[in-house]
Protein backbone atom coordinates (compact mmCIF):
# COMPACT_ATOMS: atom_id res chain seq x y z
CA UNK A 1 0.00 0.00 0.00
CA UNK A 2 1.39 3.41 -1.00
CA UNK A 3 1.11 6.20 1.54
CA UNK A 4 -0.56 9.33 0.28
CA UNK A 5 1.06 12.68 0.98
CA UNK A 6 -1.09 14.79 3.26
CA UNK A 7 -3.25 17.29 1.41
CA UNK A 8 -2.03 20.82 1.99
CA UNK A 9 -4.53 23.55 2.46
CA UNK A 10 -4.24 26.24 -0.18
CA UNK A 11 -5.95 29.61 -0.38
CA UNK A 12 -9.29 29.44 -2.16
CA UNK A 13 -8.73 25.73 -2.87
CA UNK A 14 -6.21 26.49 -5.63
CA UNK A 15 -3.75 23.81 -6.75
CA UNK A 16 -0.73 23.50 -4.46
CA UNK A 17 1.66 23.41 -7.44
CA UNK A 18 1.03 27.14 -7.98
CA UNK A 19 2.76 27.80 -4.65
CA UNK A 20 5.74 25.46 -4.93
CA UNK A 21 8.13 27.88 -3.22
CA UNK A 22 6.07 28.72 -0.15
CA UNK A 23 3.99 26.84 2.37
CA UNK A 24 0.48 27.23 0.89
CA UNK A 25 -1.12 26.73 4.29
CA UNK A 26 0.58 29.92 5.49
CA UNK A 27 -0.93 32.12 2.76
CA UNK A 28 -3.81 34.36 3.71
CA UNK A 29 -6.24 35.09 0.87
CA UNK A 30 -6.47 38.80 1.72
CA UNK A 31 -2.99 39.55 3.01
CA UNK A 32 -1.25 37.77 0.13
CA UNK A 33 -3.71 38.70 -2.62
CA UNK A 34 -0.96 40.04 -4.88
CA UNK A 35 1.01 36.83 -4.78
CA UNK A 36 -2.08 34.65 -5.28
CA UNK A 37 -3.46 36.70 -8.16
CA UNK A 38 -0.06 36.95 -9.82
CA UNK A 39 0.50 33.18 -9.70
CA UNK A 40 -2.93 32.40 -11.09
CA UNK A 41 -2.65 34.96 -13.89
CA UNK A 42 0.78 33.63 -14.89
CA UNK A 43 0.50 29.90 -14.21
CA UNK A 44 -3.07 29.00 -13.37
CA UNK A 45 -5.68 27.15 -15.36
CA UNK A 46 -8.94 28.68 -16.56
CA UNK A 47 -10.76 27.18 -13.57
CA UNK A 48 -8.24 28.84 -11.22
CA UNK A 49 -8.75 32.17 -13.04
CA UNK A 50 -12.51 31.94 -12.50
CA UNK A 51 -12.06 31.07 -8.82
CA UNK A 52 -9.78 34.05 -8.17
CA UNK A 53 -11.87 36.43 -10.25
CA UNK A 54 -15.03 35.40 -8.39
CA UNK A 55 -13.34 35.84 -5.00
CA UNK A 56 -11.53 39.15 -5.55
CA UNK A 57 -13.67 40.78 -8.23
CA UNK A 58 -12.56 42.61 -11.36
CA UNK A 59 -11.70 45.88 -9.63
CA UNK A 60 -9.31 44.32 -7.09
CA UNK A 61 -7.74 42.02 -9.67
CA UNK A 62 -7.10 44.87 -12.10
CA UNK A 63 -5.56 46.96 -9.31
CA UNK A 64 -3.23 44.11 -8.37
CA UNK A 65 -2.15 43.05 -11.87
CA UNK A 66 -1.38 46.60 -12.97
CA UNK A 67 1.04 46.95 -10.03
CA UNK A 68 2.91 43.66 -10.53
CA UNK A 69 6.56 44.14 -11.44
CA UNK A 70 6.79 41.16 -13.75
CA UNK A 71 4.15 39.70 -16.06
CA UNK A 72 4.56 37.80 -19.28
CA UNK A 73 3.29 39.44 -22.48
CA UNK A 74 0.60 36.74 -22.64
CA UNK A 75 -0.63 37.57 -19.12
CA UNK A 76 -0.67 41.28 -19.93
CA UNK A 77 -2.72 40.61 -23.06
CA UNK A 78 -5.18 38.44 -21.15
CA UNK A 79 -5.63 41.10 -18.46
CA UNK A 80 -6.03 43.84 -21.07
CA UNK A 81 -8.91 41.96 -22.62
CA UNK A 82 -10.48 40.82 -19.35
CA UNK A 83 -10.33 44.19 -17.57
CA UNK A 84 -10.41 46.62 -20.53
CA UNK A 85 -6.90 47.92 -19.85
CA UNK A 86 -4.04 49.07 -22.05
CA UNK A 87 -0.44 47.82 -21.79
CA UNK A 88 0.55 51.32 -20.69
CA UNK A 89 -1.54 50.79 -17.54
CA UNK A 90 0.81 48.04 -16.32
CA UNK A 91 3.81 48.79 -14.16
CA UNK A 92 5.71 45.92 -15.75
CA UNK A 93 5.34 47.54 -19.18
CA UNK A 94 6.26 51.08 -18.23
CA UNK A 95 8.76 50.95 -15.36
CA UNK A 96 12.44 50.82 -16.21
CA UNK A 97 14.02 47.95 -14.29
CA UNK A 98 17.41 49.66 -13.83
CA UNK A 99 18.72 53.19 -14.25
CA UNK A 100 20.99 53.69 -17.26
CA UNK A 101 24.55 52.65 -16.60
CA UNK A 102 27.01 55.59 -16.59
CA UNK A 103 29.52 53.80 -18.81
CA UNK A 104 27.12 53.12 -21.69
CA UNK A 105 27.54 55.90 -24.25
C-alpha positions in Angstrom: 0.0 0.0 0.0 1.4 3.4 -1.0 1.1 6.2 1.5 -0.6 9.3 0.3 1.1 12.7 1.0 -1.1 14.8 3.3 -3.2 17.3 1.4 -2.0 20.8 2.0 -4.5 23.5 2.5 -4.2 26.2 -0.2 -5.9 29.6 -0.4 -9.3 29.4 -2.2 -8.7 25.7 -2.9 -6.2 26.5 -5.6 -3.7 23.8 -6.8 -0.7 23.5 -4.5 1.7 23.4 -7.4 1.0 27.1 -8.0 2.8 27.8 -4.6 5.7 25.5 -4.9 8.1 27.9 -3.2 6.1 28.7 -0.2 4.0 26.8 2.4 0.5 27.2 0.9 -1.1 26.7 4.3 0.6 29.9 5.5 -0.9 32.1 2.8 -3.8 34.4 3.7 -6.2 35.1 0.9 -6.5 38.8 1.7 -3.0 39.5 3.0 -1.2 37.8 0.1 -3.7 38.7 -2.6 -1.0 40.0 -4.9 1.0 36.8 -4.8 -2.1 34.7 -5.3 -3.5 36.7 -8.2 -0.1 36.9 -9.8 0.5 33.2 -9.7 -2.9 32.4 -11.1 -2.6 35.0 -13.9 0.8 33.6 -14.9 0.5 29.9 -14.2 -3.1 29.0 -13.4 -5.7 27.1 -15.4 -8.9 28.7 -16.6 -10.8 27.2 -13.6 -8.2 28.8 -11.2 -8.7 32.2 -13.0 -12.5 31.9 -12.5 -12.1 31.1 -8.8 -9.8 34.0 -8.2 -11.9 36.4 -10.3 -15.0 35.4 -8.4 -13.3 35.8 -5.0 -11.5 39.1 -5.5 -13.7 40.8 -8.2 -12.6 42.6 -11.4 -11.7 45.9 -9.6 -9.3 44.3 -7.1 -7.7 42.0 -9.7 -7.1 44.9 -12.1 -5.6 47.0 -9.3 -3.2 44.1 -8.4 -2.1 43.0 -11.9 -1.4 46.6 -13.0 1.0 47.0 -10.0 2.9 43.7 -10.5 6.6 44.1 -11.4 6.8 41.2 -13.8 4.1 39.7 -16.1 4.6 37.8 -19.3 3.3 39.4 -22.5 0.6 36.7 -22.6 -0.6 37.6 -19.1 -0.7 41.3 -19.9 -2.7 40.6 -23.1 -5.2 38.4 -21.1 -5.6 41.1 -18.5 -6.0 43.8 -21.1 -8.9 42.0 -22.6 -10.5 40.8 -19.3 -10.3 44.2 -17.6 -10.4 46.6 -20.5 -6.9 47.9 -19.9 -4.0 49.1 -22.1 -0.4 47.8 -21.8 0.6 51.3 -20.7 -1.5 50.8 -17.5 0.8 48.0 -16.3 3.8 48.8 -14.2 5.7 45.9 -15.7 5.3 47.5 -19.2 6.3 51.1 -18.2 8.8 50.9 -15.4 12.4 50.8 -16.2 14.0 48.0 -14.3 17.4 49.7 -13.8 18.7 53.2 -14.2 21.0 53.7 -17.3 24.6 52.7 -16.6 27.0 55.6 -16.6 29.5 53.8 -18.8 27.1 53.1 -21.7 27.5 55.9 -24.2 
